[in-house]
Amino acid sequence: MREQFTSQLKLAMKAGERRRVDTIRMITAALKDKDIEARGLGKSVGDDDILALLQKMVKSRQESLEIYEKAGRADLAGQEAEEIVIIRSFLPEPMDEAAVEAAITEAITETGAASIKDMGKVVAALKAKYAGRMDFGKASALVKAKLGPAG
């Protein structure tokens, strides 16, 4: 994935796409911070970590976008929207609701989860298999509902 950022940055620079250049540089800076943090812990940053970082960046921009829209700041909202599109271009295609439901059911079966106490195992299994392809906030709520009092 790192090579993809480098090659896309070069293409954006040649094409004179200022917003894309700035956004990719922001991604690589966040990635360097993540590398430094991981090195301090004796770990390395893999593609799953990069996907999680990108998802976090998209979520952050979506929150800012909503705030700017409510405040009537169309200029800043437009900038956030552009950055979201650029960051998402590096993420795999998100799963639709039916696929998420099926993945959750499969993960519950695979982990042998029987109650809400097993929720962590199920979410961990989903994160390992579907990093960057599903919103784990929503997925956790669905897992909780499936494993809840009825489950």
Disulfide bonds with the S-S distance in Angstrom:
none
